Amino acid sequence: MPHVLVLNASYEPLGVVPLRRALILVLNDKAISLEDSGALMHSASRAIPAPSVVRLKRFVRVPFRGPVPLTRRALFARDGGRCAYCGGVATSVDHVIPRSRGGQHTWENVVAACRRCNHVKADRHVAEIGWRLRHQPAPPSGLAWRIIGTGHRDPRWLPYLQAYGAEDAMARIDGKSA
C-alpha cells in the first residue's frame, strides 16, 4: 500500500502514514490534501483523488525528538545502499570496531557493507587489514531523516522536505555524493 507524507499545520514534516490513514484524516476534515498521487480511491458513491502529501488543519505540538533511531533501513539510507569499504552494493551491516573488541552499536561505528567485505574483514579492525572507509560514519541529522529513514520515498515529497535537509539526504541515498 502506498504511503503519504503528513505535515503539521506549520508545514513541518511529522511522519509517513499508510494511504488509508491519510484518507481518513482528509475525509474527517482533519487534514487537507496538498499533493495527489494520481490514483483515484473509489467508494460506493464517489471517487476521491489519493493524496501523496497531506497537511493537518490544526497544529500538533511534537514533544522533544531524540536522535534518529539506528535501524537497518535508516543505515542503508544513510550510506546510499553502498558498501563503506569498496562501494559495491551493500547487503549487510558491519561494525567498524567489532563488537567482540568493545565496539558499540552506534551510528559512528556501524556501516553498510557488501557480503564479501564483511566476510573478509570479520572481527578485525579496518587498520589491521589496511582498508580505509569511503566516508566517516556519523549520525544523520535533520527532520527529513525521520521521513527518509522509513524507507518510503516519493519525489512529490521533496519540496516539502527541502528546508529540513532532504536534498543532502536524497543525494546520499541516490549516490551523488560519498
C-alpha positions as CSV (number, residue, x, y, z in Angstrom):
1,M,0.0,0.0,0.0
2,P,1.4,3.5,-0.8
3,H,2.4,5.8,1.9
4,V,1.6,9.5,2.4
5,L,3.7,12.3,3.9
6,V,2.0,14.1,6.8
7,L,2.8,17.7,7.6
8,N,1.9,19.8,10.6
9,A,-0.2,22.9,10.2
10,S,3.2,24.8,10.0
11,Y,4.3,22.5,7.1
12,E,6.8,20.8,9.4
13,P,7.1,17.1,8.4
14,L,5.6,14.8,11.1
15,G,5.8,11.4,9.6
16,V,4.7,8.9,7.0
17,V,1.3,7.1,7.2
18,P,-0.4,4.5,5.0
19,L,-2.8,5.8,2.3
20,R,-5.8,4.5,4.2
21,R,-4.9,6.6,7.3
22,A,-4.3,9.7,5.2
23,L,-7.7,9.3,3.5
24,I,-9.4,9.0,6.9
25,L,-7.7,12.2,8.0
26,V,-8.9,14.0,4.9
27,L,-12.4,12.6,5.0
28,N,-12.8,13.5,8.7
29,D,-11.8,17.1,7.7
30,K,-8.7,16.9,9.9
31,A,-6.2,17.3,7.0
32,I,-6.0,18.9,3.6
33,S,-4.6,17.1,0.6
34,L,-1.7,19.2,-0.8
35,E,-0.5,16.8,-3.5
36,D,-2.3,14.0,-5.2
37,S,-0.7,10.7,-6.2
38,G,-2.6,10.5,-9.4
39,A,-4.7,7.5,-8.4
40,L,-8.3,7.6,-7.5
41,M,-9.9,5.9,-4.5
42,H,-13.5,4.7,-5.2
43,S,-16.3,4.3,-2.7
44,A,-19.9,3.4,-3.5
45,S,-20.9,7.0,-4.1
46,R,-17.8,8.9,-5.1
47,A,-14.2,8.9,-6.3
48,I,-11.5,10.7,-4.3
49,P,-8.0,11.5,-5.5
50,A,-5.5,9.6,-3.4
51,P,-3.2,12.0,-1.6
52,S,0.6,11.9,-1.6
53,V,1.1,14.8,0.9
54,V,-1.4,16.0,3.5
55,R,-1.3,18.9,5.9
56,L,-3.1,18.8,9.3
57,K,-5.6,21.7,9.8
58,R,-4.6,22.1,13.5
59,F,-1.1,22.4,14.8
60,V,0.1,19.4,16.7
61,R,2.8,20.0,19.4
62,V,5.5,17.5,19.0
63,P,7.5,16.5,22.1
64,F,11.3,16.6,22.0
65,R,12.6,14.2,19.5
66,G,15.9,12.5,20.3
67,P,18.4,11.3,17.7
68,V,17.3,9.4,14.6
69,P,16.8,5.7,15.6
70,L,19.5,3.4,14.3
71,T,17.6,0.9,12.1
72,R,18.9,-1.2,9.2
73,R,16.6,0.7,6.8
74,A,17.9,4.1,8.1
75,L,21.5,2.8,7.9
76,F,21.2,1.7,4.3
77,A,19.5,5.1,3.5
78,R,22.4,7.0,5.2
79,D,25.0,5.0,3.2
80,G,23.1,5.1,0.0
81,G,22.9,1.3,-0.2
82,R,26.7,1.1,-0.9
83,C,29.5,-0.7,0.9
84,A,31.5,1.6,3.0
85,Y,34.7,-0.2,2.0
86,C,34.5,-1.0,-1.7
87,G,31.5,0.9,-2.9
88,G,29.6,-2.2,-4.1
89,V,26.0,-3.0,-3.4
90,A,25.6,-3.3,0.4
91,T,23.7,-6.3,1.7
92,S,24.8,-6.4,5.4
93,V,25.7,-4.3,8.4
94,D,29.2,-4.1,9.7
95,H,30.7,-2.7,12.9
96,V,33.9,-0.7,12.1
97,I,35.3,-1.6,15.6
98,P,33.9,-5.1,16.0
99,R,31.6,-5.7,19.0
100,S,33.8,-8.6,20.0
101,R,36.5,-6.0,20.6
102,G,34.4,-3.5,22.5
103,G,32.8,-1.6,19.6
104,Q,29.3,-0.2,20.2
105,H,26.2,-0.4,18.1
106,T,26.1,3.3,17.4
107,W,25.8,5.5,14.2
108,E,29.5,6.3,14.5
109,N,30.5,2.6,14.5
110,V,28.1,1.0,12.1
111,V,28.3,1.0,8.3
112,A,26.6,-0.8,5.4
113,A,28.9,-3.4,3.8
114,C,28.8,-5.9,0.9
115,R,28.9,-9.6,1.8
116,R,32.4,-10.1,0.6
117,C,34.0,-7.1,2.5
118,N,32.0,-8.1,5.7
119,H,33.3,-11.7,5.4
120,V,36.9,-10.7,4.7
121,K,37.0,-8.0,7.5
122,A,35.4,-10.4,10.0
123,D,36.3,-9.3,13.6
124,R,39.3,-7.2,12.7
125,H,39.9,-3.5,12.8
126,V,40.0,-1.7,9.5
127,A,43.6,-0.6,10.1
128,E,44.7,-4.2,10.7
129,I,43.9,-5.2,7.1
130,G,44.9,-1.9,5.5
131,W,41.5,-0.8,4.4
132,R,40.0,2.7,4.5
133,L,36.4,3.8,4.9
134,R,35.0,5.7,1.9
135,H,33.3,8.1,4.4
136,Q,33.4,8.5,8.1
137,P,30.2,7.2,9.7
138,A,28.1,9.8,11.5
139,P,24.5,10.1,12.8
140,P,22.1,11.6,10.3
141,S,20.6,15.0,11.3
142,G,17.5,16.9,10.3
143,L,13.8,16.2,10.3
144,A,14.0,14.8,6.8
145,W,15.9,11.8,8.0
146,R,13.0,10.8,10.2
147,I,11.0,10.5,6.9
148,I,13.7,9.1,4.7
149,G,14.8,6.6,7.3
150,T,11.4,4.9,7.0
151,G,12.4,3.7,3.5
152,H,9.3,5.3,1.9
153,R,10.1,7.9,-0.7
154,D,8.1,9.8,-3.2
155,P,9.6,12.6,-5.4
156,R,6.5,14.7,-4.7
157,W,7.6,15.0,-1.1
158,L,10.9,16.7,-1.9
159,P,9.6,20.3,-2.0
160,Y,8.1,19.9,1.5
161,L,11.3,18.3,2.9
162,Q,13.9,20.6,1.3
163,A,14.0,23.0,4.2
164,Y,14.7,20.1,6.6
165,G,17.8,18.7,4.9
166,A,16.2,16.5,2.3
167,E,18.4,17.5,-0.6
168,D,21.6,16.3,1.3
169,A,19.8,13.1,2.4
170,M,18.4,12.3,-1.1
171,A,21.8,13.0,-2.7
172,R,23.5,10.5,-0.3
173,I,20.8,7.9,-1.0
174,D,21.0,8.3,-4.7
175,G,24.8,8.1,-4.6
176,K,25.6,11.6,-5.9
177,S,28.0,12.2,-3.0
178,A,30.1,10.0,-0.8
